[in-house]
Amino acid sequence: MSPDTIFSISNLTAMFMWALMILLPNWKVTQKLIDLKLVPIILSLMYLIYISISILNGGGMDFSSLTSVMELFTKENSVLAGWIHYLAFDLLIGMWILNENKTLGIHHGIIVPCLLGTLMLGPVGFLVFLLVKTIKRK
C-alpha cells in the first residue's frame, strides 16, 4: 500500500476510536476496545513498519538538534511514522482519561472537551483533564 493509503487508513482508524470514546464511551464495544488497546496496537504496528522502512532507507534517527529533526521530517516514510506516533499516543491518553474517570465519576459532558483537546492538541487536553481531576478531588 502507498504511504497516502496508510495515512488515510491510520486517520480513519484513530477517528473511529475517538468517535466511540466521545459519543459512546459506555458501550460495551467501546469499553472492550479500550481495555484491549486494540486500535493503539494496530497503529503501533503500522508505526513499526514505517519507522523501519525509514531507517532502512537511510533515515537515521538523529534527534540531537532541531535541524536534524527537521531534516527527518522531510522524508515521506518518516513523516508518516511520526504522524502515526502522534495518533497512537494521543489515543492512549484519551483512553487513560476515560479509564481514570471510571473512579472519578466526572460527567461525560465535562470529559468531552478534555478528549477533544487531547485529539486536537495532545498535551493541552491532558493538562485540562488534570485540572478537572484536581478540581473534582477538592
C-alpha positions in Angstrom: 0.0 0.0 0.0 1.1 3.5 -0.6 2.0 5.9 2.2 -1.0 8.0 1.3 -3.3 5.0 1.7 -1.7 4.1 5.1 -2.1 7.7 6.1 -5.8 7.6 5.3 -6.3 4.2 7.0 -4.5 5.3 10.1 -6.5 8.5 10.4 -9.8 6.7 9.8 -8.9 4.0 12.4 -8.0 6.6 15.0 -11.0 8.8 14.3 -13.3 5.8 14.6 -12.0 5.1 18.1 -12.2 8.8 19.1 -15.8 8.9 17.9 -16.6 5.8 20.0 -14.9 7.3 23.0 -16.7 10.7 22.7 -20.1 9.5 21.6 -20.5 6.0 23.1 -18.0 5.8 26.0 -20.0 3.3 28.0 -20.9 1.0 25.1 -19.5 -2.5 25.7 -17.7 -2.5 22.3 -16.0 0.8 23.2 -15.0 -0.4 26.6 -13.6 -3.7 25.1 -11.6 -1.8 22.6 -10.2 0.5 25.3 -9.4 -2.5 27.6 -7.6 -4.3 24.8 -5.9 -1.2 23.4 -6.6 -2.7 20.0 -6.5 0.5 18.0 -3.3 1.8 19.5 -1.8 -1.7 19.0 -2.7 -1.6 15.3 -1.3 1.9 15.0 1.9 0.9 16.8 2.4 -1.9 14.3 1.9 0.5 11.4 4.4 2.8 13.1 6.9 0.0 13.5 6.6 -0.8 9.8 7.1 2.8 8.6 9.8 3.7 11.0 11.7 0.5 10.0 11.2 1.4 6.3 12.5 4.9 7.1 15.6 3.6 8.9 16.3 1.0 6.2 16.1 3.7 3.5 18.9 5.6 5.2 16.8 7.8 7.5 19.0 7.8 10.6 17.3 8.9 13.8 19.3 11.9 14.7 17.4 13.9 17.4 20.4 15.9 18.6 19.3 19.2 17.1 16.2 20.9 15.7 17.9 21.0 12.3 18.4 17.2 12.4 14.7 16.6 13.4 13.5 19.0 10.6 15.6 17.0 8.1 14.0 13.8 9.3 10.6 15.2 8.7 11.3 15.9 5.0 11.1 12.2 4.2 7.7 10.7 3.5 8.1 7.5 5.5 9.5 9.4 8.5 6.6 11.9 8.4 4.1 9.1 8.2 5.7 7.3 11.1 5.7 10.5 13.1 2.1 11.1 12.4 1.1 7.6 13.3 3.1 8.1 16.5 1.0 11.1 17.4 -2.2 9.3 16.6 -1.3 6.3 18.8 -0.1 8.2 21.8 -2.9 10.8 21.8 -5.4 8.0 21.6 -3.7 6.2 24.5 -4.0 9.4 26.6 -7.7 9.7 25.7 -8.2 6.1 26.8 -6.4 6.8 30.0 -8.6 9.8 30.6 -11.7 7.6 30.3 -10.2 4.9 32.5 -9.3 7.5 35.2 -12.8 8.8 35.0 -14.3 5.4 36.0 -13.2 6.1 39.5 -13.7 9.9 39.4 -17.2 9.9 38.1 -17.0 13.2 36.3 -19.9 13.9 34.0 -19.0 12.9 30.4 -20.0 16.3 29.2 -17.0 17.7 31.1 -14.8 14.9 29.9 -15.6 15.5 26.2 -13.6 18.8 26.0 -10.7 17.0 27.6 -10.9 14.3 24.9 -11.3 16.8 22.1 -8.4 18.8 23.4 -6.3 15.6 23.5 -7.4 14.7 20.0 -6.6 18.1 18.6 -3.8 19.4 20.8 -2.5 16.3 22.7 -0.8 17.7 25.8 -3.3 20.5 26.2 -6.2 18.1 26.6 -4.1 16.1 29.1 -3.5 19.2 31.1 -7.1 20.2 31.0 -8.1 16.8 32.3 -5.5 17.0 35.1 -7.0 20.4 36.1 -10.6 19.0 36.0 -9.4 15.9 38.0 -7.8 18.2 40.6 -10.9 20.3 41.0 -13.1 17.2 41.3 -10.9 15.8 44.1 -11.1 19.1 46.1 
